[in-house]
Amino acid sequence: MNDLLPSWQRAWTGMGAAGDGDALYASLLVRYREPQRHYHTLQHLGECLASFDEVRALAQHPHEVELALWFHDAIYEVRRSDNEARSADWAQQVLLQAGVDADAADRVHALIMATLHTAVPVLDDERLLVDIDLSILGAPEDRFTEYERQIRQEYAFVPKWLFRRKRRAILQGFLGRQAIYSTVHFREKLEARARANLQRAIATA
């Protein structure tokens, strides 16, 4: 995925990190190619980075948002509930080791933790990053259908009846929000299609 390399280099150097970050870049690619992943893969990362390219000007700290996107699913083990925390800790650790300002490393950590999606984010960069992560909900119908299939593959070990119940609850949680997207850009672009996708998925789950 050499097409992702410019994004990585831009984020890494933009953060003021020492070194070229090549070894870390290679490690991240290995992570996103792990066999237990079906949705949280380089496809998802690439889609997030492409989406970010469209809204980079809206970010207060664009390098931090881009770097956080690289790490937001860096650790993904489907049977654990602390993936975001472990990914955030890893990002913060490597940034501090590379001489990045502690406040910036803290903000990257917070950005990654916002992708838990347990609360609507408040800070502008967190709102932007979360909307990017949730942009799959407003994808064209065929991509959304593929996404739903990929999520089921990741949780293939969960009995069908239990998966359907849990999945409906998660999707209903997003649909029940006053707005799925926190930024004007993503609300105008994706809100209506996301709601249609969610309603269809819930009805057929």
Secondary structure per residue as TSV (DSSP state, phi and psi in degrees):
chain	resnum	aa	ss	phi	psi
A	1	M	-	360.0	57.3
A	2	N	G	-63.0	-19.1
A	3	D	G	-67.4	-17.3
A	4	L	G	-87.4	-15.2
A	5	L	H	-59.4	-43.4
A	6	P	H	-58.3	-37.6
A	7	S	H	-61.9	-48.1
A	8	W	H	-59.9	-47.8
A	9	Q	H	-63.2	-39.7
A	10	R	H	-63.2	-45.4
A	11	A	H	-67.5	-45.5
A	12	W	H	-64.0	-50.3
A	13	T	H	-70.3	-34.5
A	14	G	H	-64.1	-28.2
A	15	M	T	-76.7	-8.3
A	16	G	T	78.3	22.3
A	17	A	-	-75.6	141.5
A	18	A	S	-76.0	148.9
A	19	G	S	81.6	175.3
A	20	D	-	-89.3	-13.3
A	21	G	-	71.5	12.2
A	22	D	H	-63.0	-42.7
A	23	A	H	-64.8	-39.3
A	24	L	H	-68.0	-40.1
A	25	Y	H	-57.4	-46.4
A	26	A	H	-63.1	-38.8
A	27	S	H	-64.1	-39.9
A	28	L	H	-65.9	-40.9
A	29	L	H	-61.2	-40.7
A	30	V	H	-61.1	-43.2
A	31	R	H	-59.9	-48.5
A	32	Y	H	-70.6	-10.1
A	33	R	T	-100.6	8.3
A	34	E	-	-60.3	145.4
A	35	P	T	-67.6	-21.9
A	36	Q	T	-77.6	-7.9
A	37	R	-	-91.0	138.0
A	38	H	S	-129.5	-35.4
A	39	Y	S	-103.5	-44.8
A	40	H	T	-79.4	63.0
A	41	T	T	-119.4	-172.5
A	42	L	H	-63.8	-26.3
A	43	Q	H	-60.8	-49.2
A	44	H	H	-63.5	-45.4
A	45	L	H	-58.8	-46.0
A	46	G	H	-62.0	-39.3
A	47	E	H	-64.9	-40.6
A	48	C	H	-63.9	-44.2
A	49	L	H	-67.0	-37.1
A	50	A	H	-65.8	-39.6
A	51	S	H	-64.7	-40.2
A	52	F	H	-63.1	-37.2
A	53	D	H	-55.6	-31.7
A	54	E	H	-74.8	-24.3
A	55	V	H	-122.8	14.4
A	56	R	G	-51.2	-38.5
A	57	A	G	-65.6	-17.2
A	58	L	G	-84.5	-12.6
A	59	A	-	-81.3	137.9
A	60	Q	S	-72.7	-40.1
A	61	H	S	-127.8	79.6
A	62	P	H	-59.0	-37.0
A	63	H	H	-66.6	-35.3
A	64	E	H	-68.0	-41.4
A	65	V	H	-64.4	-43.8
A	66	E	H	-64.9	-43.1
A	67	L	H	-64.1	-40.0
A	68	A	H	-63.5	-36.7
A	69	L	H	-61.6	-40.3
A	70	W	H	-60.6	-35.0
A	71	F	H	-99.5	-7.1
A	72	H	T	-65.9	-24.7
A	73	D	T	-123.6	26.5
A	74	A	S	-60.2	-38.9
A	75	I	S	-110.3	120.9
A	76	Y	-	-144.3	102.5
A	77	E	-	-122.6	115.3
A	78	V	T	-63.6	-21.1
A	79	R	T	-91.8	5.1
A	80	R	-	-116.3	156.1
A	81	S	S	-112.0	7.0
A	82	D	-	-114.8	25.3
A	83	N	H	-61.1	-43.5
A	84	E	H	-63.1	-43.6
A	85	A	H	-63.8	-42.6
A	86	R	H	-68.1	-38.4
A	87	S	H	-65.4	-42.7
A	88	A	H	-64.3	-41.6
A	89	D	H	-63.9	-40.7
A	90	W	H	-62.8	-46.9
A	91	A	H	-60.3	-46.8
A	92	Q	H	-60.7	-42.1
A	93	Q	H	-62.7	-48.4
A	94	V	H	-69.2	-32.4
A	95	L	H	-67.5	-44.0
A	96	L	H	-64.0	-40.6
A	97	Q	H	-64.3	-28.3
A	98	A	T	-89.3	8.4
A	99	G	T	83.4	16.1
A	100	V	-	-74.6	144.3
A	101	D	-	-52.3	135.7
A	102	A	H	-60.8	-37.7
A	103	D	H	-64.3	-40.0
A	104	A	H	-66.4	-41.3
A	105	A	H	-63.9	-37.1
A	106	D	H	-64.1	-40.5
A	107	R	H	-66.6	-38.9
A	108	V	H	-62.1	-42.5
A	109	H	H	-57.8	-46.9
A	110	A	H	-64.8	-37.7
A	111	L	H	-60.8	-45.3
A	112	I	H	-65.5	-41.2
A	113	M	H	-64.0	-25.8
A	114	A	G	-65.5	-21.0
A	115	T	G	-79.2	6.5
A	116	L	G	-64.1	-27.1
A	117	H	-	61.6	29.7
A	118	T	S	-89.4	-13.2
A	119	A	S	-149.7	152.6
A	120	V	-	-72.3	123.9
A	121	P	-	-65.8	155.8
A	122	V	-	-110.2	-45.2
A	123	L	S	-69.7	145.7
A	124	D	H	-58.9	-47.4
A	125	D	H	-67.0	-34.9
A	126	E	H	-66.4	-40.8
A	127	R	H	-61.3	-41.9
A	128	L	H	-65.5	-46.9
A	129	L	H	-64.6	-42.8
A	130	V	H	-63.8	-40.4
A	131	D	H	-62.8	-38.9
A	132	I	H	-62.1	-45.5
A	133	D	H	-63.0	-33.7
A	134	L	G	-90.3	2.8
A	135	S	G	-63.0	-22.3
A	136	I	G	-59.8	-29.2
A	137	L	G	-64.8	-26.9
A	138	G	G	-103.7	19.7
A	139	A	S	-70.9	161.2
A	140	P	-	-53.7	154.0
A	141	E	H	-54.4	-42.2
A	142	D	H	-66.6	-37.2
A	143	R	H	-71.8	-38.2
A	144	F	H	-64.1	-39.9
A	145	T	H	-63.0	-41.3
A	146	E	H	-62.6	-41.7
A	147	Y	H	-58.6	-46.5
A	148	E	H	-61.3	-39.3
A	149	R	H	-66.6	-39.3
A	150	Q	H	-65.7	-40.1
A	151	I	H	-63.3	-42.2
A	152	R	H	-62.5	-38.0
A	153	Q	H	-62.6	-39.1
A	154	E	H	-65.4	-29.9
A	155	Y	T	-110.5	36.7
A	156	A	T	-62.4	-22.9
A	157	F	T	-76.5	-11.8
A	158	V	S	-87.3	130.9
A	159	P	-	-54.6	145.8
A	160	K	H	-55.8	-45.3
A	161	W	H	-63.5	-37.3
A	162	L	H	-74.4	-41.3
A	163	F	H	-59.4	-46.1
A	164	R	H	-61.0	-42.1
A	165	R	H	-65.1	-46.5
A	166	K	H	-67.2	-40.6
A	167	R	H	-66.1	-42.7
A	168	R	H	-59.3	-40.9
A	169	A	H	-64.2	-41.4
A	170	I	H	-64.7	-47.9
A	171	L	H	-65.5	-38.4
A	172	Q	H	-65.2	-32.7
A	173	G	H	-61.9	-41.8
A	174	F	H	-69.4	-42.7
A	175	L	H	-64.9	-30.5
A	176	G	T	-77.1	-8.8
A	177	R	S	-69.3	150.6
A	178	Q	S	-59.6	-38.5
A	179	A	-	-144.3	132.7
A	180	I	S	-70.4	-39.2
A	181	Y	-	-105.1	140.4
A	182	S	S	-91.4	-19.4
A	183	T	S	-104.3	150.2
A	184	V	H	-59.9	-42.2
A	185	H	H	-55.3	-51.3
A	186	F	H	-77.0	-30.5
A	187	R	H	-62.4	-46.4
A	188	E	H	-67.8	-34.2
A	189	K	H	-84.8	-38.5
A	190	L	H	-126.1	-14.3
A	191	E	H	-56.6	-49.3
A	192	A	H	-63.8	-44.6
A	193	R	H	-68.8	-35.6
A	194	A	H	-62.1	-42.7
A	195	R	H	-65.2	-38.6
A	196	A	H	-65.9	-42.7
A	197	N	H	-61.7	-44.9
A	198	L	H	-66.2	-43.0
A	199	Q	H	-61.6	-41.3
A	200	R	H	-67.4	-42.0
A	201	A	H	-66.4	-39.9
A	202	I	H	-66.3	-39.6
A	203	A	H	-69.0	-26.4
A	204	T	H	-105.9	-2.1
A	205	A	-	-68.1	360.0
